[in-house]
Amino acid sequence: MAQTITELAFDDLDAPPVVVGSRNWIIPAHEMENFFFPQPDWIVDAVHEKIISLKGHKSKTDHSAVRSLRLNKEGV
């Protein structure tokens, strides 16, 4: 979806699309779902870090390009 948005609406975007999704893992047991499936905090943190700074918000997760490249290299 992010690729399609970028291709079709690039000139209308205020920032590049941010992908917030589950990791490339085997689906874990239900006790681990909060670490696997996207959580509301992940979305708010991604907006804060990549699109617009939210006043008084402190990110709990890292959505930096460095981390993204590292995870992709590790296959996660």
CNS distance restraints for C-alpha pairs under 8 A (distance, minus, plus):
assign (resid   1 and name CA) (resid   5 and name CA) 6.23 0.50 0.50
assign (resid   2 and name CA) (resid   6 and name CA) 6.12 0.50 0.50
assign (resid   2 and name CA) (resid  17 and name CA) 5.80 0.50 0.50
assign (resid   2 and name CA) (resid  18 and name CA) 7.36 0.50 0.50
assign (resid   2 and name CA) (resid  19 and name CA) 6.91 0.50 0.50
assign (resid   3 and name CA) (resid   7 and name CA) 6.15 0.50 0.50
assign (resid   4 and name CA) (resid   8 and name CA) 5.99 0.50 0.50
assign (resid   5 and name CA) (resid   9 and name CA) 5.45 0.50 0.50
assign (resid   5 and name CA) (resid  10 and name CA) 7.01 0.50 0.50
assign (resid   5 and name CA) (resid  17 and name CA) 7.64 0.50 0.50
assign (resid   6 and name CA) (resid  10 and name CA) 4.83 0.50 0.50
assign (resid   6 and name CA) (resid  16 and name CA) 7.35 0.50 0.50
assign (resid   6 and name CA) (resid  17 and name CA) 7.02 0.50 0.50
assign (resid   9 and name CA) (resid  13 and name CA) 6.50 0.50 0.50
assign (resid  14 and name CA) (resid  51 and name CA) 7.38 0.50 0.50
assign (resid  15 and name CA) (resid  50 and name CA) 7.23 0.50 0.50
assign (resid  15 and name CA) (resid  51 and name CA) 5.61 0.50 0.50
assign (resid  16 and name CA) (resid  50 and name CA) 7.86 0.50 0.50
assign (resid  16 and name CA) (resid  51 and name CA) 7.78 0.50 0.50
assign (resid  18 and name CA) (resid  46 and name CA) 6.88 0.50 0.50
assign (resid  18 and name CA) (resid  50 and name CA) 7.15 0.50 0.50
assign (resid  20 and name CA) (resid  38 and name CA) 6.48 0.50 0.50
assign (resid  20 and name CA) (resid  42 and name CA) 6.97 0.50 0.50
assign (resid  20 and name CA) (resid  43 and name CA) 6.51 0.50 0.50
assign (resid  20 and name CA) (resid  46 and name CA) 7.46 0.50 0.50
assign (resid  21 and name CA) (resid  37 and name CA) 6.69 0.50 0.50
assign (resid  21 and name CA) (resid  38 and name CA) 5.27 0.50 0.50
assign (resid  22 and name CA) (resid  36 and name CA) 5.37 0.50 0.50
assign (resid  22 and name CA) (resid  37 and name CA) 4.78 0.50 0.50
assign (resid  22 and name CA) (resid  38 and name CA) 5.72 0.50 0.50
assign (resid  23 and name CA) (resid  36 and name CA) 6.17 0.50 0.50
assign (resid  23 and name CA) (resid  37 and name CA) 7.65 0.50 0.50
assign (resid  23 and name CA) (resid  76 and name CA) 5.90 0.50 0.50
assign (resid  24 and name CA) (resid  75 and name CA) 7.06 0.50 0.50
assign (resid  24 and name CA) (resid  76 and name CA) 4.91 0.50 0.50
assign (resid  25 and name CA) (resid  76 and name CA) 6.50 0.50 0.50
assign (resid  27 and name CA) (resid  36 and name CA) 7.54 0.50 0.50
assign (resid  28 and name CA) (resid  32 and name CA) 5.92 0.50 0.50
assign (resid  28 and name CA) (resid  33 and name CA) 6.70 0.50 0.50
assign (resid  28 and name CA) (resid  36 and name CA) 7.39 0.50 0.50
assign (resid  29 and name CA) (resid  33 and name CA) 6.94 0.50 0.50
assign (resid  32 and name CA) (resid  36 and name CA) 6.55 0.50 0.50
assign (resid  33 and name CA) (resid  37 and name CA) 5.73 0.50 0.50
assign (resid  34 and name CA) (resid  38 and name CA) 7.48 0.50 0.50
assign (resid  34 and name CA) (resid  39 and name CA) 6.79 0.50 0.50
assign (resid  38 and name CA) (resid  42 and name CA) 6.41 0.50 0.50
assign (resid  38 and name CA) (resid  43 and name CA) 7.62 0.50 0.50
assign (resid  39 and name CA) (resid  43 and name CA) 6.85 0.50 0.50
assign (resid  40 and name CA) (resid  44 and name CA) 6.43 0.50 0.50
assign (resid  41 and name CA) (resid  45 and name CA) 5.96 0.50 0.50
assign (resid  41 and name CA) (resid  60 and name CA) 7.40 0.50 0.50
assign (resid  41 and name CA) (resid  61 and name CA) 7.96 0.50 0.50
assign (resid  42 and name CA) (resid  46 and name CA) 6.09 0.50 0.50
assign (resid  42 and name CA) (resid  60 and name CA) 7.82 0.50 0.50
assign (resid  42 and name CA) (resid  61 and name CA) 6.47 0.50 0.50
assign (resid  43 and name CA) (resid  47 and name CA) 6.27 0.50 0.50
assign (resid  44 and name CA) (resid  48 and name CA) 6.15 0.50 0.50
assign (resid  45 and name CA) (resid  49 and name CA) 6.03 0.50 0.50
assign (resid  45 and name CA) (resid  58 and name CA) 7.92 0.50 0.50
assign (resid  45 and name CA) (resid  59 and name CA) 5.14 0.50 0.50
assign (resid  45 and name CA) (resid  60 and name CA) 6.87 0.50 0.50
assign (resid  45 and name CA) (resid  61 and name CA) 6.49 0.50 0.50
assign (resid  45 and name CA) (resid  62 and name CA) 7.88 0.50 0.50
assign (resid  45 and name CA) (resid  63 and name CA) 7.61 0.50 0.50
assign (resid  46 and name CA) (resid  50 and name CA) 5.68 0.50 0.50
assign (resid  46 and name CA) (resid  51 and name CA) 7.43 0.50 0.50
assign (resid  46 and name CA) (resid  63 and name CA) 6.13 0.50 0.50
assign (resid  47 and name CA) (resid  51 and name CA) 4.98 0.50 0.50
assign (resid  47 and name CA) (resid  52 and name CA) 6.07 0.50 0.50
assign (resid  47 and name CA) (resid  53 and name CA) 7.47 0.50 0.50
assign (resid  48 and name CA) (resid  52 and name CA) 5.29 0.50 0.50
assign (resid  48 and name CA) (resid  53 and name CA) 4.59 0.50 0.50
assign (resid  48 and name CA) (resid  54 and name CA) 5.40 0.50 0.50
assign (resid  48 and name CA) (resid  57 and name CA) 7.43 0.50 0.50
assign (resid  48 and name CA) (resid  59 and name CA) 7.44 0.50 0.50
assign (resid  49 and name CA) (resid  53 and name CA) 6.47 0.50 0.50
assign (resid  49 and name CA) (resid  59 and name CA) 7.70 0.50 0.50
assign (resid  49 and name CA) (resid  63 and name CA) 6.95 0.50 0.50
assign (resid  49 and name CA) (resid  64 and name CA) 7.79 0.50 0.50
assign (resid  50 and name CA) (resid  63 and name CA) 7.84 0.50 0.50
assign (resid  53 and name CA) (resid  57 and name CA) 7.90 0.50 0.50
assign (resid  62 and name CA) (resid  67 and name CA) 7.02 0.50 0.50
assign (resid  63 and name CA) (resid  67 and name CA) 6.67 0.50 0.50
assign (resid  63 and name CA) (resid  68 and name CA) 6.85 0.50 0.50
assign (resid  64 and name CA) (resid  68 and name CA) 6.31 0.50 0.50
assign (resid  65 and name CA) (resid  69 and name CA) 6.08 0.50 0.50
assign (resid  66 and name CA) (resid  70 and name CA) 6.20 0.50 0.50
assign (resid  67 and name CA) (resid  71 and name CA) 6.15 0.50 0.50
assign (resid  68 and name CA) (resid  72 and name CA) 6.16 0.50 0.50
assign (resid  69 and name CA) (resid  73 and name CA) 6.11 0.50 0.50
assign (resid  70 and name CA) (resid  74 and name CA) 6.23 0.50 0.50
assign (resid  71 and name CA) (resid  75 and name CA) 6.10 0.50 0.50
assign (resid  71 and name CA) (resid  76 and name CA) 5.15 0.50 0.50
assign (resid  72 and name CA) (resid  76 and name CA) 5.96 0.50 0.50
